[in-house]
Amino acid sequence: MRVQFGPLAAAVLAGALLQTSALASGSIKAGGAINPRDAYMQGKALTFTKLVCASCPIQKGALNRDRALSLKMSLEARDEANKPGTPDDLHIQRLEREEQEVVHYYLTRRYKL
């Protein structure tokens, strides 16, 4: 017997995996699942310390919904052979893998992507 999952089940599973694998330094403990508020706050902090600042690749005024979408696409394609071809493909490399996940969480929630 073969079990098939619909798109909703796949999205729920992906969300659960994101929450349990998105661990970073700071207030989030490696032993437990990350809660959404901590993920959002850490993603915001990382975005504005490693990606968007005076000495960062993206200047403060340049982060808008379109740029957030570009970053989101680059983050989602980080392991793919074909990248979306945005300038942000290189910028996300400034982040460690766990940091990329919480930045992705922050951007998707903040900009409703």
DAMOTA-V200527 format. One record per helix or strand. SS is the DSSP state (a for helix, b for strand). FROM is the first residue (numbers start at 1). TO is the last residue. Records with the same first field share a line. If there is no record, write none. Layout:
BEGIN
SS = FROM-TO / FROM-TO
END
This chain:
BEGIN
a = 7-21 / 36-51 / 60-62 / 65-76 / 88-94 / 97-110
b = 52-52 / 58-58
END
